[in-house]
Amino acid sequence: MAARLRPRSEIRAARAGVLLCAVLASACGPEQGTPYRCSCTFVTDFDADAKLDVEVCSKAEARAEGVGRGCAQTHAPGPVSGCSCSSVPARGPCELSACRVTPAAP
């Protein structure tokens, strides 16, 4: 029995389906940003300033301070009063929800 050839319209439809699946799969992945190290200050129970270093992922440098402040607030025992952030050199993209405490820089 000879193999049946598919019409071109079926082949195009199959290719379009595969392409659509690939696009949808990439759209469902986590959003990417740039990693930043932030040094944040917070007030202790004794009304003294203390420092907490965090690493966060932000879409833009202008937003990194706010993201760092939010991250630090989840780990600080007192209100965060401010953060200063700088990008992490030689690192690739990161997942936007990334937030972790890092050891203090020497």
MDTraj code that builds the backbone (N, CA, C; nanometers):
import mdtraj as md
import numpy as np

residues = "MET ALA ALA ARG LEU ARG PRO ARG SER GLU ILE ARG ALA ALA ARG ALA GLY VAL LEU LEU CYS ALA VAL LEU ALA SER ALA CYS GLY PRO GLU GLN GLY THR PRO TYR ARG CYS SER CYS THR PHE VAL THR ASP PHE ASP ALA ASP ALA LYS LEU ASP VAL GLU VAL CYS SER LYS ALA GLU ALA ARG ALA GLU GLY VAL GLY ARG GLY CYS ALA GLN THR HIS ALA PRO GLY PRO VAL SER GLY CYS SER CYS SER SER VAL PRO ALA ARG GLY PRO CYS GLU LEU SER ALA CYS ARG VAL THR PRO ALA ALA PRO".split()
xyz = np.array([
    [0.0833, -0.1166, 0.0000],
    [0.0000, 0.0000, 0.0000],
    [0.0890, 0.1245, 0.0000],
    [0.0621, 0.2182, -0.0818],
    [0.1430, 0.3392, -0.0954],
    [0.1053, 0.4402, 0.0132],
    [0.2056, 0.5170, 0.0559],
    [0.1828, 0.6194, 0.1576],
    [0.1052, 0.7355, 0.0967],
    [0.0145, 0.7898, 0.1719],
    [-0.0664, 0.9017, 0.1261],
    [0.0074, 1.0327, 0.1511],
    [0.0178, 1.1171, 0.0515],
    [0.0811, 1.2479, 0.0654],
    [-0.0196, 1.3455, 0.1260],
    [0.0284, 1.4271, 0.2164],
    [-0.0586, 1.5263, 0.2802],
    [-0.0680, 1.6504, 0.1930],
    [-0.1831, 1.7108, 0.1902],
    [-0.1961, 1.8372, 0.1165],
    [-0.1149, 1.9467, 0.1857],
    [-0.0724, 2.0435, 0.1087],
    [0.0087, 2.1533, 0.1632],
    [-0.0633, 2.2278, 0.2751],
    [-0.1922, 2.2397, 0.2677],
    [-0.2663, 2.3121, 0.3716],
    [-0.2545, 2.2402, 0.5056],
    [-0.2520, 2.1069, 0.5072],
    [-0.2344, 2.0319, 0.6323],
    [-0.0944, 2.0535, 0.6891],
    [0.0052, 2.0556, 0.6021],
    [0.1432, 2.0771, 0.6456],
    [0.1583, 2.2169, 0.7048],
    [0.1004, 2.3178, 0.6377],
    [0.1074, 2.4547, 0.6896],
    [0.0363, 2.4663, 0.8237],
    [-0.0773, 2.4012, 0.8363],
    [-0.1517, 2.4066, 0.9620],
    [-0.0722, 2.3409, 1.0749],
    [-0.0060, 2.2295, 1.0453],
    [0.0753, 2.1614, 1.1464],
    [0.1928, 2.2498, 1.1882],
    [0.2591, 2.3142, 1.0926],
    [0.3704, 2.4047, 1.1246],
    [0.3223, 2.5227, 1.2083],
    [0.2077, 2.5788, 1.1729],
    [0.1528, 2.6910, 1.2484],
    [0.1206, 2.6482, 1.3919],
    [0.0697, 2.5262, 1.4083],
    [0.0402, 2.4753, 1.5418],
    [0.1650, 2.4602, 1.6259],
    [0.2710, 2.4074, 1.5667],
    [0.3978, 2.3918, 1.6381],
    [0.4534, 2.5283, 1.6771],
    [0.4489, 2.6244, 1.5868],
    [0.4968, 2.7598, 1.6145],
    [0.4149, 2.8248, 1.7254],
    [0.2843, 2.8085, 1.7228],
    [0.1983, 2.8647, 1.8265],
    [0.2313, 2.8043, 1.9632],
    [0.2526, 2.6743, 1.9684],
    [0.2894, 2.6092, 2.0948],
    [0.4219, 2.6635, 2.1480],
    [0.5190, 2.6843, 2.0612],
    [0.6488, 2.7368, 2.1033],
    [0.6356, 2.8787, 2.1582],
    [0.5568, 2.9609, 2.0933],
    [0.5361, 3.0997, 2.1381],
    [0.4653, 3.1012, 2.2732],
    [0.3626, 3.0208, 2.2879],
    [0.2892, 3.0161, 2.4143],
    [0.3759, 2.9619, 2.5277],
    [0.4592, 2.8643, 2.4990],
    [0.5472, 2.8094, 2.6024],
    [0.6467, 2.9137, 2.6510],
    [0.7002, 2.9943, 2.5602],
    [0.7953, 3.0976, 2.6026],
    [0.7257, 3.2116, 2.6755],
    [0.6004, 3.2390, 2.6425],
    [0.5262, 3.3464, 2.7085],
    [0.4887, 3.3093, 2.8520],
    [0.4809, 3.1819, 2.8812],
    [0.4423, 3.1374, 3.0153],
    [0.5611, 3.1289, 3.1102],
    [0.6808, 3.1515, 3.0611],
    [0.7997, 3.1457, 3.1458],
    [0.8065, 3.2667, 3.2375],
    [0.8928, 3.2608, 3.3387],
    [0.9055, 3.3737, 3.4319],
    [0.9632, 3.4967, 3.3620],
    [0.9196, 3.6138, 3.4070],
    [0.9733, 3.7370, 3.3511],
    [1.1185, 3.7528, 3.3935],
    [1.1983, 3.8090, 3.3057],
    [1.3408, 3.8242, 3.3303],
    [1.3760, 3.9694, 3.3582],
    [1.4826, 3.9886, 3.4354],
    [1.5332, 4.1209, 3.4666],
    [1.6829, 4.1154, 3.4865],
    [1.7376, 4.2158, 3.5522],
    [1.8808, 4.2265, 3.5786],
    [1.9036, 4.2180, 3.7291],
    [2.0076, 4.1435, 3.7720],
    [2.0348, 4.1340, 3.9158],
    [2.1020, 4.2605, 3.9702],
    [2.0631, 4.2982, 4.0924],
    [2.1199, 4.4147, 4.1611],
    [2.1523, 4.3766, 4.3045],
    [2.2631, 4.4297, 4.3554],
    [2.2961, 4.4167, 4.4976],
    [2.2587, 4.5484, 4.5635],
    [2.1853, 4.5378, 4.6722],
    [2.1386, 4.6573, 4.7421],
    [2.1845, 4.6545, 4.8870],
    [2.2292, 4.7679, 4.9332],
    [2.2640, 4.7862, 5.0735],
    [2.1548, 4.8734, 5.1336],
    [2.0813, 4.8163, 5.2292],
    [1.9654, 4.8856, 5.2853],
    [1.9858, 4.9098, 5.4345],
    [1.9356, 5.0225, 5.4812],
    [1.9434, 5.0536, 5.6239],
    [1.8040, 5.0402, 5.6848],
    [1.8020, 4.9985, 5.8104],
    [1.6764, 4.9887, 5.8827],
    [1.6991, 5.0301, 6.0265],
    [1.5916, 5.0660, 6.0930],
    [1.5983, 5.1110, 6.2320],
    [1.5793, 4.9903, 6.3233],
    [1.6669, 4.9780, 6.4225],
    [1.6572, 4.8670, 6.5173],
    [1.5654, 4.9039, 6.6338],
    [1.5451, 4.8099, 6.7226],
    [1.4629, 4.8340, 6.8421],
    [1.5218, 4.9435, 6.9309],
    [1.6525, 4.9685, 6.9161],
    [1.7216, 5.0680, 6.9987],
    [1.7364, 5.2011, 6.9258],
    [1.6569, 5.2210, 6.8184],
    [1.6593, 5.3430, 6.7376],
    [1.7954, 5.3705, 6.6753],
    [1.8726, 5.2663, 6.6517],
    [2.0013, 5.2796, 6.5834],
    [1.9858, 5.2235, 6.4422],
    [2.0622, 5.2797, 6.3483],
    [2.0570, 5.2288, 6.2119],
    [2.1413, 5.1022, 6.1997],
    [2.0899, 5.0052, 6.1266],
    [2.1622, 4.8815, 6.0961],
    [2.1561, 4.8619, 5.9451],
    [2.2393, 4.7738, 5.8932],
    [2.2489, 4.7544, 5.7492],
    [2.2163, 4.6093, 5.7131],
    [2.1500, 4.5916, 5.6000],
    [2.1173, 4.4598, 5.5477],
    [2.1451, 4.4627, 5.3982],
    [2.2220, 4.3656, 5.3495],
    [2.2514, 4.3560, 5.2063],
    [2.1633, 4.2493, 5.1439],
    [2.1007, 4.2846, 5.0311],
    [2.0138, 4.1919, 4.9602],
    [2.0500, 4.1917, 4.8124],
    [2.0113, 4.0850, 4.7441],
    [2.0254, 4.0787, 4.5992],
    [1.8855, 4.0600, 4.5430],
    [1.8509, 4.1446, 4.4470],
    [1.7172, 4.1427, 4.3880],
    [1.7270, 4.1413, 4.2363],
    [1.6139, 4.1201, 4.1732],
    [1.6055, 4.1230, 4.0281],
    [1.5037, 4.2304, 3.9910],
    [1.5440, 4.3211, 3.9024],
    [1.4571, 4.4317, 3.8632],
    [1.4605, 4.4488, 3.7120],
    [1.3492, 4.4956, 3.6565],
    [1.3440, 4.5208, 3.5126],
    [1.4310, 4.6392, 3.4725],
    [1.4459, 4.7377, 3.5609],
    [1.5211, 4.8585, 3.5272],
    [1.5966, 4.9085, 3.6496],
    [1.7069, 4.9771, 3.6242],
    [1.7887, 5.0310, 3.7327],
    [1.7087, 5.1289, 3.8189],
    [1.6210, 5.2051, 3.7562],
    [1.5412, 5.3034, 3.8295],
    [1.4472, 5.2367, 3.9303],
    [1.4109, 5.1113, 3.9071],
    [1.3203, 5.0401, 3.9971],
    [1.3930, 4.9560, 4.1009],
    [1.5230, 4.9366, 4.0851],
    [1.5984, 4.8462, 4.1725],
    [1.5915, 4.8880, 4.3191],
    [1.5969, 5.0169, 4.3471],
    [1.5933, 5.0638, 4.4857],
    [1.4622, 5.0251, 4.5541],
    [1.3517, 5.0431, 4.4853],
    [1.2219, 5.0067, 4.5418],
    [1.2080, 4.8565, 4.5618],
    [1.2578, 4.7795, 4.4664],
    [1.2534, 4.6334, 4.4776],
    [1.3428, 4.5893, 4.5940],
    [1.4616, 4.6500, 4.6045],
    [1.5526, 4.6179, 4.7141],
    [1.4928, 4.6526, 4.8488],
    [1.4259, 4.7637, 4.8550],
    [1.3625, 4.8057, 4.9810],
    [1.2542, 4.7060, 5.0232],
    [1.1739, 4.6615, 4.9284],
    [1.0702, 4.5635, 4.9579],
    [1.1283, 4.4309, 5.0026],
    [1.2355, 4.3878, 4.9355],
    [1.3022, 4.2631, 4.9718],
    [1.3614, 4.2738, 5.1120],
    [1.4304, 4.3832, 5.1383],
    [1.4939, 4.4018, 5.2695],
    [1.3891, 4.4072, 5.3797],
    [1.2738, 4.4674, 5.3511],
    [1.1696, 4.4789, 5.4534],
    [1.1186, 4.3422, 5.4970],
    [1.1194, 4.2450, 5.4069],
    [1.0734, 4.1110, 5.4448],
    [1.1723, 4.0410, 5.5370],
    [1.2973, 4.0885, 5.5416],
    [1.4008, 4.0240, 5.6232],
    [1.4462, 4.1096, 5.7414],
    [1.4187, 4.2382, 5.7389],
    [1.4662, 4.3282, 5.8445],
    [1.3717, 4.3247, 5.9646],
    [1.4263, 4.3333, 6.0855],
    [1.3413, 4.3335, 6.2038],
    [1.2778, 4.4699, 6.2334],
    [1.3114, 4.5706, 6.1547],
    [1.2561, 4.7041, 6.1737],
    [1.2280, 4.7688, 6.0399],
    [1.1714, 4.8908, 6.0386],
    [1.1390, 4.9590, 5.9139],
    [1.2642, 4.9951, 5.8337],
    [1.2608, 4.9648, 5.7044],
    [1.3719, 4.9986, 5.6146],
    [1.3627, 5.1468, 5.5815],
    [1.4723, 5.2186, 5.6018],
    [1.4714, 5.3621, 5.5767],
    [1.5254, 5.3998, 5.4391],
    [1.6028, 5.3134, 5.3754],
    [1.6539, 5.3437, 5.2426],
    [1.7453, 5.2355, 5.1905],
    [1.7680, 5.2369, 5.0592],
    [1.8555, 5.1393, 4.9934],
    [1.9346, 5.2091, 4.8837],
    [2.0547, 5.1607, 4.8607],
    [2.1315, 5.2014, 4.7426],
    [2.1704, 5.0737, 4.6706],
    [2.1499, 5.0722, 4.5388],
    [2.1680, 4.9495, 4.4607],
    [2.2642, 4.9710, 4.3445],
    [2.3324, 4.8633, 4.3058],
    [2.4174, 4.8641, 4.1869],
    [2.4041, 4.7290, 4.1183],
    [2.4175, 4.7297, 3.9863],
    [2.4020, 4.6054, 3.9111],
    [2.5155, 4.5092, 3.9432],
    [2.4870, 4.3811, 3.9282],
    [2.5863, 4.2767, 3.9522],
    [2.6565, 4.2500, 3.8193],
    [2.7870, 4.2812, 3.8093],
    [2.8564, 4.2626, 3.6815],
    [2.8725, 4.1145, 3.6469],
    [2.8773, 4.0882, 3.5174],
    [2.9037, 3.9543, 3.4627],
    [2.7995, 3.8512, 3.5040],
    [2.6763, 3.8925, 3.5250],
    [2.5690, 3.7980, 3.5548],
    [2.4628, 3.8116, 3.4480],
    [2.4041, 3.7012, 3.4114],
    [2.2990, 3.7014, 3.3109],
    [2.1658, 3.7439, 3.3701],
    [2.0600, 3.7288, 3.2930],
    [1.9281, 3.7683, 3.3409],
    [1.8842, 3.6830, 3.4598],
    [1.7885, 3.7360, 3.5351],
    [1.7370, 3.6668, 3.6531],
    [1.5849, 3.6695, 3.6503],
    [1.5245, 3.5909, 3.7373],
    [1.3796, 3.5848, 3.7484],
    [1.3320, 3.7007, 3.8361],
    [1.2326, 3.7753, 3.7901],
    [1.1906, 3.8968, 3.8597],
    [1.1518, 3.8782, 4.0054],
    [1.1100, 3.7631, 4.0448],
    [1.0693, 3.7428, 4.1843],
    [1.1880, 3.7152, 4.2767],
    [1.3104, 3.7162, 4.2244],
    [1.4288, 3.6844, 4.3047],
    [1.4516, 3.7883, 4.4151],
    [1.4780, 3.7405, 4.5371],
    [1.5046, 3.8259, 4.6519],
    [1.5771, 3.7412, 4.7542],
    [1.6996, 3.7799, 4.7870],
    [1.7716, 3.7030, 4.8889],
    [1.8675, 3.7927, 4.9645],
    [1.8930, 3.7560, 5.0895],
    [1.9889, 3.8276, 5.1722],
    [2.1277, 3.7800, 5.1327],
    [2.2225, 3.8726, 5.1224],
    [2.3598, 3.8373, 5.0869],
    [2.4539, 3.8780, 5.2002],
    [2.5705, 3.8146, 5.2054],
    [2.6683, 3.8561, 5.3066],
    [2.7125, 4.0000, 5.2792],
    [2.7442, 4.0722, 5.3844],
    [2.7894, 4.2109, 5.3699],
    [2.9191, 4.2150, 5.2912],
    [2.9329, 4.3151, 5.2057],
    [3.0553, 4.3323, 5.1271],
    [3.1691, 4.3765, 5.2190],
    [3.2913, 4.3272, 5.1912],
    [3.4045, 4.3671, 5.2762],
    [3.4415, 4.5119, 5.2591],
])
top = md.Topology()
chain = top.add_chain()
for i, resn in enumerate(residues, 1):
    res = top.add_residue(resn, chain, resSeq=i)
    for name in ("N", "CA", "C"):
        top.add_atom(name, md.element.get_by_symbol(name[0]), res)
traj = md.Trajectory(xyz[None], top)
